[in-house]
Amino acid sequence: MAAQTGQAATVHDLIVIGSGPAGRRAAIQAAKLGKRVLVVERGRRVGGVSVHTGTIPSKTLRETVLNLSGWRERGFYGANYRVKQDICAADLLKRLHMTLDHEVEILELQFARNGVETIRGAARFIDPHRVEILREDGGLEICAAERFLIAVGTRPYRPSHIAFDGRMVLDSDEILDLPCIPRQLAVIGASVIGVEYASIFSALDIKVTIFEPGEGMLPFVDRELADEFIHDLRDRGVSVRFGCKVKAAYADGARCVIEAEDGRELHPDMVLFAAGRVGATDTLGLEAAGLAADARGRVSVDKDTFQTACPHIYAAGDVIGFPSLASTSMEQGRIAACHAFDEPAPPAPEFFPYGIYSVPEISTVGMSEEEVRKRGIPYECGVARFREISRGHIMGLNAGFMKMIFSLKTRRLLGVHIVGEGATELIHIGQAVLNLQGTLDYFVENTFNYPTLAEAYKIAALDVWNRMPKRQASRKLAEGAVKAIRAAG
């Protein structure tokens, strides 16, 4: 809809398009700097993809499944143990809606407390400093600003050879409104989203098949962790078909049909397509602001300031691509807002944790073993398996481990990689030591609560210490002993 000539524009210091993690963090940061901020959200409620179809819903669904299925107790009570025998879709969605309502209420309160204005509607640039907003009620409003932040996030990629119907052939947004729980589910794409949902539904004892055209999954994850995870999936009956491209997927009566390029067919009850997402930028009128998105709808930015090619327009969050995490998106939004108004902002730490909320969880920080080898850094690894830790035995854990990588020359921590229960919580100890340039000695010399899963850090560190060249290890111990004697004297 074209703007009317001569129509007055409401002026703000910052207009944020999108209210996900990046948008809300930027808006609140700018408001705290005393700026007049407007957030435009085209969804039904504020929160963006993270709150309504992404981070919060999928993690809530995971927690609900693990609780109702009794998954965490099966190590003691057997594979047939269930808290609720007949779990239906309504059971899964009840907790989901309660959680989403709470998240939205908190966000609305934060905006109100900080004086952030909001409009529900679709924004479109009409020139580099103005946007027209088609409001939810059908009205048109023009707003101008000195600075803009594009934080519209992404939406599922929907290729033409997949016959989406919103009932049996679904994308990763539609799966949250599933009408019933299938007996057999096919997941196309071993992306983070695909892996999370595949493992979550597998915990409900649903037969799951994963189709992945590549030769592996999660290429950014340490290979040893990925292999352990794949082994765990297959051990509980998940079929993983690598190198298998799907040429068609559609509903046929009461069942679905998946046709693979190798000639094989599968007839599941439901299909989830989770092979990529695209930036939701096609309706923003970027060309009017002198900007353009790439083929996947992403906007290019300066990685330090998050400025686009148009210096007063910033972009942050999933719309700029990797790593596409809620946590990193928040920091990007904060840094962008600070830079926009010449407010000093320390850069984000070099290493950030990556969490995959699959069953079991996967979390990593720092370099993988493959990256360390590629850089030619002499290193050593240590491993602690959860089943060998007292807390792990108490919890009935039969799988899961922590892997730590240290430099042989400097003894500095290079990376921590965890697969298993609580991985996304445990990783932060490693993150802190890594960003503070800590060494092996921190883990060997410090005391961890017992019994806890965090004790795995000490066990893995001792495993490394035992592999270190003895001369180096003995010298370090001798130096420590001398320091202790001097301190006592």
N, C-alpha and C positions, 0 to 999 in steps of 0.2 A: 504494500500500500504506500503510495507516495505521500510525502509530507506536504502540507498545505503551505503555499507561499506566504511569508510574513507571520506565520504562527510563532508566538513567543516561546522561548525555550527556558526551562527551569535549569539553573546553573548550580553545579556541585563542584567540590574540589576533586572528588574521585567517584567514578561510576564503575561498579564491579558487576560484570555480567556473569551470573552463576553464583550459587550459594553453597557449593561443596566445600571441602576442607581448605582449598587454596583461597577461594572467594571469601569465606567467612573470616579466615585468619587475617587476610589483607584488610577487609572492611573494619574489623575491630581494631587492628593496629593503627590504621589511619585515623579512626575516630578518637583513639587515645592520644593522638597527636593534635587533636583539636580541629580536625578537618570535617567538612560536611560530606557525608558519604551516602551514596545510594546503591542498593543492591537490587538487581533485576533478576528475578527467577521465573522461568517459564513453566516450571512444574507446578503441581497442585499445592505443594507446601515447600518451605525452605528446607535446605539440607543437601540438595543435589543428588547425584548418583550414589555417593557414599552412604547417605542415610537411607535412601529409598529403594535402590536396586543393587547396590554393590557391597561395600565393606560391612556395614552393620547388619543388613538382612542375611547375608550368607553366613556370617559368624554366629548370628542368633540361631539360624537354622541348624548349624553344626552343633551348637550346644544343646539345643532341644533334642536332636537325634541321639546324641551321646547319652543324655539323661534318660530319655524314655526307653531307649533300646537296652540300657544297662551295659553298654559297650565297655566302660571302664572297669566293670567288675567281672568281666568274663575270664580274666586271668585266674581268678579264684574259683568261680562258680560254673565255669564251662561255657562253651561256645553257644549253647542253647539258652543261656540265661537272658531274661528280658524283664524289665521293670513293668512294661505295659505290653500285653500280648498282642492286642489288635490296635496298631497305630494307624491313624487315618490322616488325610491332608489337613483336616481341621485342627488336629492336635498340634501339627507343626506350625500352622499359621497363627494360632491364638497367641502364643508367646511372641511371635514376630511382630504382630500389630501393636502389642503392648510396649515392646521395646522401641519401635519406631515413633509411637506417640510421645514417649518420654524424651527421645532424642530431639524431636522437633520442638517440644516445649522448652527444653534447655536452650536451644539455639535461638528461638524467638525471644526468650528472656535476655540472653546475651546481647542481641541486637537492640532491644528496648533499653537496657541498662546503659549501653554505650551511645545511644542516640543515633543509631544507624537506621536510615529510612529504607523501606523495602517496597517494591512494586512487583506484583505477579503479572507477568506478561512476557512477550518475545521482543527482544531488542535487536535493532538493525542499524548499522552505521549509515548515515546520510552524508557525512563528511568526516574529516579526521577528528573533529571536536564535538560532534552531535550524533545522537542516536534517536530514532523514533521507536516508541514502545507501543506495541499493540497489546493493550491490557486485556486481562481475563474477561472483563465485561464488554469487550468489543471496542472500547474507546481508544483513541490514539493520542499519545502524549510525546512531546519532544523534549529531550533533556540534553544539556550540554555540560561539559566538564573539562578541567585542565588536564586531568589524567584519567586513564582507563585501565582496567585490568580485565583481560579475557580469561575466564575460568569456567568455561562451559562443559568441560569434561568430555566424555566419549559416549558412544552408544554401540550396541552390538553390530558387528559386520554381518550383513545378510546377503549372501551370494544368490544368484538366480537359480542355481541347480539344487537349492534346498527349498522345498515347498512348505514354508512356514504357515501354520494354520492357527497358532495360538492355543491349541488344545492337545495335539499329539506330537507335533514337530515344533519345538520351542527354541527361542534364543535364551541367553543367560539372564535377561530381564524378566521374560515371561515365566521362567521356571519357578519364580517366587509366588506365582498365583496358580500353581498346579492344581487341577481339579481333583486329582486322585493320585495315589501312590502306585506307580507301575510295578509289575512283577519283574519286568526286564527293561533295562534302560541302556540305550546306546549314546555314547558321548563322542561327538566328532571334534577332535582337537585336544591335544594334551597340553594346553596352555595352563597358566596358573588357575584360571577360573574353571576350566574343564577338569583339571586334576582335583580341585577342591570338591566340586559337586560329585564327581565320580566316586571319590572315597567316602563322602558323606552318605550317599545313597547305598553304597556297599555296606556301611555300618548298620543299615536297616535290613540286611540280608537279601537285598535285591541283586539279581544277576546283572552285572554291569560289564559292558564291552566298550573299550576305548579305541577309536580309530585315529591314528596319527600318521600323516604322510611322511614325516621325518623319521630318522633312524633312532631317535631318543626323545626324552622329554626334559623340560626345564634345563636348557643348555647353560644357563648362568649359574647353576648350582654345582657344587663340587661333585664330581662323578661318583665318588664312593657313596655319598649321601643319596644321590639319585638312584644308584643301583640298589641300595638297601630298601629304598621306598618302593621301587618297582617289584622287588622280591616280595615285600610285604603285601602289595596289592595282589600279586599272583597267588600268594600263599592262601589268601582268603577268597579266591575264586574269581577275581577280576581278570577278564581277558584283555590283554593289551596287544593291539595289532600295529606294530611299527611298519613304516614303509607302505602303508595301505591308504591309498587315496579314494575318497568317496566321490563318485560321479553323479549320484542322485540320492535324495532322501525325501520320502513323501508318505502320507497316510493312505492306507488302502483298507477301507472298512474298519474293523476293530483293531487292526494291527498296522504297524508301519513297515515300510520297505526301505532298506539301505542297499544300494547297488555300489559295489566297489569296482575300481578299475581292473582288478585282477580277476574279475568274473564271479567272485563270491557275493552272496546275499545274506542279509540278516533280517529277521522279522521281529523286532522288539515291540513292546507296548508303547514306548515313548522314545523320542529322539531329542537330545539336547545338542545344539550346535554352539560351540564355544571356541571358534578358531579366529580370534582377533576382534578388535574394536576399532572404530573410526572416530575421529574428532567431530564433535557436534557443531561444526563451523559453517555448514553450507547455507544457513539462513541468516548469517551475521552481516552480510554485505561488506565483507572485508575489503573488496576492491574500492569501495567509496572512501576507505581510510588509507588507501595506498598499501594494503597488505594482501597476501595470498597464502593459502594453505597448500600443503603437499597432497599427494594422491590419497593419503589416509586421513586427510582432514586436520593434520597437525600444523601448528604454528611454530616457526623457528624463532628462537630467542637467544640473547646473550646469556650464557650459562651462569654468569656471576651476578648480573643485575636483573635478568628476566625481561629486559627491554626487547621489543620487536624491532623490525626495520623502521618503524615510526616511533621515535624515541619517547614520546609521551604515552604510548600505548604499551602495556605490559601483558604478559601471558604467563600462566602458571598452572600446575596440576597436570592431570592426564592429557590435556590438550596439547602439551608440548612433548609428549612421549615419555620414554624411559626415565625414571623407574616406575612411574605411575602408581605410587603408593600414597595412601592418605597421609601418612606421617611426613613424607618428604614434600608432599603438596602443601601442607600447612607451613612448613619452613619456607618454601618458595614464595608463598603469598606474603608472609611476614617480611622477607627480604625485599620483595618487589615494592611493598608499600613504604618501607623505610627509605629505599633508594629514590622513590618517586618524589618524596618530600625532603630530600637531602638530610635525612636522619641517619647517623652512623649505625650500622648494623653489622655485627660480626658475621662472617660467612658461616655457612653450615659446616660442621665437622667433615673431615675427609671421608670417614667411614660411617655408614648408616646401616642399620639392620634391615634385612629383608625377611618378611614373615609370610609363610604360605600356610593357610589354615585348613590344611588337608587332615585326613585321619590316617596316620599320625601327622602331627605338625612338623614343618620344616622351617628352620630359621638359620640364616647365615650372616656373618659380618666379616669384612676384610677379604683377603685374597683366598681363592681356592687353591688346591694343590696344583692344578693345571696352570693357573696363572703364575704361581711361584716358580714352577719349572720353566715356563716360557721366559721369565725374567732372568733366569740363571742364578737365582739366589740359593745358596746352600741352606738346606733346611732339615728339620726333623719333625715328625708327627707323633702325637700321642692320642690314644683312644680310651674312653671310658664307656662301658656298656651298662645301660640302666638296669639290666637284670642282675648285674653283679654288685649293685649298690644296695645298701640296706633299705633305703627309702623306696627304691624301685621294686624290691622284693615285697615290701609291705603293701605297695600299690598293685601288686600283681602284674607288673610289666614284664612281658616276655621279649620285647623288641625295643629298639631305640638306642642311640649312642651319641656321644659327643666326640668330635675330632678337633684337636687344636694343632696349629702349625706355628713353629718358632724358627727364627733365623739362627743358624749355627754360629755365625760370627758375632752377632750383637745380642743374642738371646731374646730379642724383642718378639712379642706376639705378632704374627702376621695374619692370622685368620682363625675364626671359630665357626664350626659347622655342626648343627644339631638336628637330628631327626628323632622324634619321639614326643611323649607327653610333656607338655609345658615348655616346648622348645622356644616359643615366641616370648616367653617370660624370662627364661634362663639366659637368653642371648645378651641381655643388657649388661651383665657383669663383664663379658668379653668385650662388648662395645666400649665400655668405659676405660678398660685397661688398654685397649688398642688405640683409642684416640689420645690417651695420656702417654703413649709410647712406653707402656709398661713391659716388663720382661718376665721370663719364666719364674724368676725368684719370687715375684708377688704371690703366685699360686702355690709354690712349694712351701713358703715360709709362713703363710697366713692360715688362720683357722676358719673353717666353715662350719655352720650349724650341722649337727648330726642328730638324727638322720634326715638329710635333705637331698633332693636331686642336684642341688648346687655343688654338692660334694664331688660331683663328676669333674669339676674344674681341677680340683687337687689331684684326683686319681689320674686324669689325663696328663696333667703336668708332670707327675711323678713318672708316668710312662715315658714321657719325653726325656726327663732327666736321666732315666736308666739307659736311654739310647745315646745320650750325649757322649762325646769323646771324654774318657775318664780323666785325662789330664786337665782339661778345661773345667770339668765339674769339680775336681778336687781343689784346684786353685781357687775357685769361687767360694767353696766351703771354707777353705783356709782363711781367705780374706774376711769372710763373715765372722769366723771365730776370733780373729785378731781384733776386729772392731768391737765385738762383745766384751773381750777382755779389757780393752782400753776404756770402754764406757763404764765398766764395773770398777776400774781402778781410779 
